[in-house]
């Protein structure tokens, strides 16, 4: 098992705690200072982009009760092992409604800690 797998599990658990507490500080602790995210839905012309400044606390409140899970299917190292790319399925259960997304995460080692550098999330069509 690659050490990043434990980090990803902890990252998603921080989201699940955030859904309960509406506090985004633990989630933010995983984000690189260079973080960029891209979110889309099948059929959209171009993705929505966001950086570290995104208001996660507002998103947690807006989403209400939620659970996030992630299952990766592919993991690859690059840059001499200082970056790891994972590809998988993210499942979000928001207020008892399931939303699945194809996801790719780029993690980078920064000061001996893994930080989320980029995420690409594409919600599957209805």
Buried (B, 14 or more C-beta within 10 A) or exposed (E): EBEBBEBBEEBBEBBEBBBEEBBBEBBBEBBBEEBBBBBBBEEEEEBEEBEBEBEBBEBBEEBEEBBBBBEBEEBEEEEEEEBBBBBBBBBBBBEEEEBEBBBBBBBBBEEEEBBBBBBBBBBEEE
